[in-house]
Structure formats: C-alpha cells, structure tokens
Amino acid sequence: MTIAYWHEEYCTGNPLVDQQHQNLFKIVNSLHDAMMQGKGKQRLKETLDELIKYTVEHFVTEEKLMLQYNYPYYRDHKRKHDELTAQVSNLAAEFDEGNLLLNAEVLHFLNEWLIHHIKGEDLAMINFIRKKQNLSIPDYSQKDYHQNALAKIEAAQALIEQLKKSLKSKS
Ligand SMILES: [Fe+2]
C-alpha cells in the first residue's frame, strides 16, 4: 500500500535530486508496507536504518550542490537537514529500545516532512541553481511560495552584492 505519493509538482528539474526524492518516497512506502504487514521488529529496524542512510546520502548531495552554487540559504537549509537527521535517528534509537511503536503517525510525520521540504526549500534551491545555469524554471514550480522563496533569495543576493560593492569602494 502506498502512503507517500509522488507528484509531478515535486519535480525540481534536477535529475539526481529528483531520483533521490523518488527513492525516499519508495523507502517510506516500504516502511509503511512492513508496518502494515506486521513484519517483525528486525525488518522494520532494517528499513528504518535504510531510510536514515539514504536520507543522509541525499542531504549530502543537496548540500554539495548548494555549496557549489553559493546558495545564500545554505545554512538554513542544512539546519533543516540536520534537524530531520537527528529526529529520525532518535526515532530509530527509541524504536530499538522498545520505547516506540512504528505507527501511522510516525509515517505521516515522515511523509509530510518530505513533501513540505521538497515543495519549499528544495524547489527554491534548485530554482536558484537553474537560474544560475540559465535554465528555465518549470511552470509548476513558478507558483506561490516557491516563487516567494526565490524572490527572498534574490533580494538577499542583491543585498550581498551591494554590500560587497560598498566594501570594495571603501577599501
Ligand atoms: Fe533539502
């Protein structure tokens, strides 16, 4: 049974990032399957560990991209990654110690986090990179808060450039 549905509007336009996001959805779904089928603790723990491992790998990919393109919101974005990594590692530890049951609520949290993160921070980041590469921005990511996030980033960039210039002219 599917709990995490992939949707076209989650596409960032970066093939590697999109592939990794889709794999994350798949792992969330297999965690859900294992849970629904009443698979043993060992199997659930393995899937949870796989999710953590893959999430960290994916975050490293995004963080490298952000650094490569001087993304101005790198620190904020990375902080979100670190927070989720810590949260999920905590979940896994609690589960291991028998203090936590993997239930629909936990899965719902993971799913919601993924969707919000992709539609918010990730799209804004990839749109920024696509602009830098002179690539067009897909229609579906032109809307509402992706665009707002991009506008904020551009305003911040312009401010940084201005500051740099004024510093140069003073020195
Ligand atoms: Fe991200």
Residues whose N, C-alpha, C, O or C-beta is under 5 A from the ligand:
A	BS01	LIG	E62 D122
